[in-house]
C-alpha cells in the first residue's frame, strides 16, 4: 500500500494490496491515489510525459447519458480540489436532460485524467439513485418519504446511495452515515428482529415508549405475529396518545401491503377512536404503488430497493478543446457546449 498517487506503470506494478484485508471496498486513500482508475489512464499519462506533452491544456466536458437528477457533484469536486484546474458544474440536485453538460474541467489532462473513472462513476451512480428518489418523492407529494435502501447495497456505498436519495428529495434516511453526510438525523424505529426476540409486539412498543428519547417517533411494526389490524388497535388501545403510528411491512409471502389491508387498518383504528395514529408503509414500494396507497390514508413511506437498485445515469467525458483549439471525436461537436447553467466552482 502506498499513499503516493499512481502516475506510472511502475507505480501500478509496485502497488500492493495488504494481505489479510478484511474488506474489498476501496478506501478513501486508494480512490485519491488513483487505485480505482482504469489502467489505460495511467498508460496515457506515461505516454504523454515521454512525448513531452504532459502540460497540454485541454477543456473536457462531462455530459449525462440520460435525463434525471444530478448528484455526486460535491464528491467529484473533492477529487479535483488539489489539482491545478478550473471547474464549472451544475448544482447538486439539478434536473438534466440527455446530453446536458454536468461539469467542465480546464487544465492539463495528465494532471487530472487519472480521476476520470472515479468522477464518472461517482456522478453516474449518485445521479441514478437521486433520480429514483425524486420519482418516489413526486409520487408521495407532501407525504414524508424515507430511504431504507442501505441493506440492498455494499456497505461501502450505502451512505453514498442514501445521501444521493436525500439530494433527490427523500425526507430522511435510515443509514447513519448517509443521513449525517447530508446534515440530517438518521430515521427509523425498530426492526422485526427486536419484536421476534422479545416475543410480543405490545411489550416492545411499551419498552420503546419507556426507553427511547421523547423526540423519537413512536411508530411500531404490526405485521410480525398477529393480524395487522388487530395488532394496530391493540397497540393504540394500550399506548393511546403516545402511539404516533404503526408500520405495515407485510411479507410478500402474505401478499405484501395491499390497498385492502391499508383500508381495513385505517377503518379499524378510526372505529376504535384512534384517528391520531398514522400509517407508515414499507416493502417493495414503487412510484406506482405509492400513488395507489397514498389516497387510502397512508401518512409515510419507506422506500428501499427502488432507489438502491436504480440504473445509473451514464456519464461521459469528452475533450472539446486542446490548447485553445476546438476539437472532438467523430460524432461530437468540437468546442465548448453552450451550457448557461454551469457555475464556476473551482
N, C-alpha and C positions, 0 to 999 in steps of 0.2 A: 504493500500500500504506500502511496506517495501523496503528498499534499501539493505537488507541483503540477501545473497544467500540462496536459499531454500535447506536445507540439510536433513530435517526430515519430517515425515508425519505431525508432529505438526506445522512445519513451513508452510506446504501447507494448513492445516486447518485454520491457523491464517492469511493467505494471503487474503486480502480483495480487491475487485475491487471498486474503488471510485464510489460512487453514482453520477449520473448525468454526467457520462463520455460521451463526445460527439462523440469520435471516438473509434472504437473497435480494431484497429490495435495495436499490441504490441509496447510499447515504447522501446528505446534502453536499458533503465534500466531494464525493465521487461525481455527482452531477456537475459541480462547479469546476472540476478539473477536466471535464470532457470525457469521462469514462463511459458515459451513456450515448455518446455520439456514434454515428455511422463511420466506419473506418475510412471511407473514401474522403471524408473531410480532412482527416489527418494527411492522407496522401496528397490532397490538393494543396494544403499548406506547405508541405515539404517541397513539392514541385515548384510552387510559386517562389519560394525562397531560393531554390537552386537556380531559377531563371532570373533572379533579381527583380521579381515583380511583386514581392510581398507587400510593398507600400501602395499598390494600385488602389485608387479611390473608386468606390462603387456606390451606387444607390440601389438598395434592394427593397422590394415591397412584398409584404405577406398578404395574400388575399384568401377569402373564405370560399370553400367549395360548395357551400350551400347557405340557405337562409337560416337565421337564428339569432341567439343572444350571445354576444361575445363575453367570455370570461377567461381569466388567466393572464390578462394584460399585466397586472401588478407583479405577478410572479416572474413572468418573462423579463420584465424590466430589471428585476433584481439580478438576473444573469448578465445584463448588459451595462449596469451602472458603473462597473470598474473599467470598462473599455473606453477607448477614445473614439466615441461615436456620437452622432446626433440621432435622436429618435423622435418620431411623431407617431401617435397612436390614438385609437378610439378610446373612449372611457369604458371602464368595466360596466357591463350591463347594457351596452348599446345594441340596438337592433341592426342587423346587417342582412343584405341580400347576397345572392350568389355573385361572386367575382368582386365584391366590395373589398377595398383595401382596409386591412385591420391595423397594419403597422408599416412604417417606412424607416429604414435604417441607412444612414450615410456614414461611411468610414472605410477603412482598409479591410477588405474581405478576409484576408489572412489573420486579422486580429479577432473578428467575431464569428467567422464561419464555423468554427468548432461547435458553436451553440445552436446551429440551425436545427439539428434533430430535436434537441431538447425544447427549444422555443416552439417549434411547430407542434410537438406532442402536447406541451402544456396548453397551448391555445385550442387545439383540436378537441382534446378530452374535456377540458373545462367548459368549452362552449357547448358541447353536446349535452352535458349534464345541466348546464344553466338553461338551455333551451327546453329540455324536458320539464324542468321545474316551472318555467314560465307557462308552459301549456297547462300544467296541473293547476297553477295558481289562477290562471284565467278562467279555468273551469270552476274553481272554488268561489271566485268573486271575493266578497268581503269575509267569507268563512275562512278561519285560520287553516293553514296547511303546513305540516311539519315534514321534514325529510327524515325517513327511517332507513336509509339505504346502506349504512356502513357495513352491515353484515353480509352484503352481497358482493363486496369487492375486497381486494387485498388490503390489509390494514395500513400499508404504507401510503395508499392513495385515498383511503376513506376520508380523511379530513379535507383533502383537496376536492373530492367529489361533493361533500356536504357544504363546503364553503361556496363552491360553484352554484349549488342549489339555492343558497341564500342570495347570491348575486342575481340569480334568475327570478327571485321573488318569493321563495319559501319564507314562511314567517318564523321558522325555527328549525333546529336540527338536533338530533339526539347524540351525535358524536361529540364528545367533549372537546377535542382539539379543533374539529371543524367549526363548531359554534364559536369557540373563543378566538379563532383566527379572524372571524368576522365581527368580533366585538359583542357577541351575544352569549347569554347563559344557555347551556345545553338544556334541551327539553325532553321530558319523559318521566314516567312514574315507576311502575314495577312490571316485570315480565311474568309469564306463566310459571317460570321456574320457582319463584317465591311462593306462589299460590299452591303449586303442587307440593312443595317442601313442607309448608305449614299444614296443608290438608283441608283448608276451609277458606273460601273467598272472603266471607264476612270477618273472620278473625284477622286476615291480612289487612282488610280495609280499616278495621279498628286500630291495628298496630300502626299503619301508615298515618292515620289521623293523629295518633298519640306521639309518634316519634319524629315525624318529618316537620321541617320548618313551616311556619304559617304561610309563607309565600309559595309553597309547593302545592299546586292544584291537586285536589282530591279526586282523581279520575282513576277508576279501578276496572280492570278487565272482568267481564262477567260470563265468559264462554268456557271456563275451564272445567267445571264439574256439573253444573245444572243447566236447565233451560235458561236461555239468556234473559227472557222477560221476567221469569220468576226470580232469578238471581238479582236483576236490576232493582226490582221492587223490594226485595229482601234487604239489600244494602241501603236503599233510600229510607226504608222504614226505620232502620237502626241508626244511621248517621244523620238523618234528617237534613237540616240546612248545611251541615258540614260537608255533605257529598256534593262536589261540583259537577261530577259527571261519571258516566260509565263508558267503557270502550268495548266495541264489538270487533272481534278479530277471529271470527268463527273459521275453523279449519275447512279447507277445500273438500275434505272427505265428508263433511256435513253440509256441503253446498255453499260454503262461504257466507259472506254478509249479503243477504238478498233484500230487495225493496220490501218484500213482505215481512221480513224479520224486523227491519227498521220501523215499519208502520206499527207492528204489534208492540214492540218495546216502548215506543213513544206513547201509544194509546194506553198501555197498562200503567206506565209511570204517571200520566196525566190523571187517569181514573183514580189512582191511589193518592192524589193530591201532591205529586212531586213534579210539578211543572218546571221547577227551577233546575232539575237535573238535566244536564246536557248529554248529548250522544256524540261520541267520538268514534270514527270508523277507520280501520286499517286492514291491510291484507289484500294484495293483488289489485290495487286501485289503478285506474287509468283515467284520463280526462273524461272519457265517455261514461264510465261508471260513476265518477264524481258528479257529473251533471245529473245523472239519473237519481242518485241518492240524496243530493243536497235539497231537492224540493220536498223531501219527506221529513225534514226537520233535523237533519244532521248538523251538528254545530262545529265540527272539526274533522280534519282528515290527516292521516299519516301515510305518506307515500314512500315506498322503498324501491322495488325493482324497476318501476317505470323510469325513475330517474337514474338509478345506478347502472341500469342496462342500456341506457340511451346510446345511440350510434354517435360516434364522434363526428364533428363537422371538420372535414379535411381542410387543412391549411397548406398553402403552397408559397414558397419564397421564390421570387423571380428577380434577377438582376435587370434593372431598367436603364442604368447609365454606367459608363466606365470612363473615368477621368473627364466627366462633364459631357460626354457624348452619348446621346440616346442609343440604346441597343436592346435587343430582346431575342429570345429563341423564336423560331418559326411558330406562327400561330398566336403569338403575343404581340402587342403593340409597343414599340420602343418608347422610352421616355417616361417621366413620372405621370402617374394616373391622376386625373383631376379628382381630388378627394378632400373637399372642403371641411369635412367633419374631423379630420385628423388634427390633433393638437400637439405642439412641441412638449415632450415630457422629459427628455434628457438632452 
